[in-house]
């Protein structure tokens, strides 16, 4: 299978959030399927024209992608960390607070430190 491209990223800049969930999920799942390494999902709406991944999108990707090891949430949503921490054990999936502004709130809600990752075979 050919390595996926970043076409979805460019679409995000043109169209914003409209109908991009299938594109993003497809891109991430295809990329993970050809990678022998663990992957980290990066949610940073400020640089993706407002494309903000909700907890359900992230959950769907993680359930179908065994090598999805975590998500970096630069969106600042402690609620997403809490939700994802309740859905996946810390040994399987890391919710990383992407900004120091919510470090304490994130850690209290189940986030891990930015350099701490679940044990994954590389």
Secondary structure, DSSP 4 states (H G I P E B T S, - for coil): -PPP-SHHHHHHHHHTTTT-HHHHHHHHHHHHHH-SS-EEEEE-GGGTTT----HHHHHHHHHH-TTEEEEEETT--HHHHHHHHHHS-TTT-EEEE-SGGGHHHHHHHT-B-TT-------
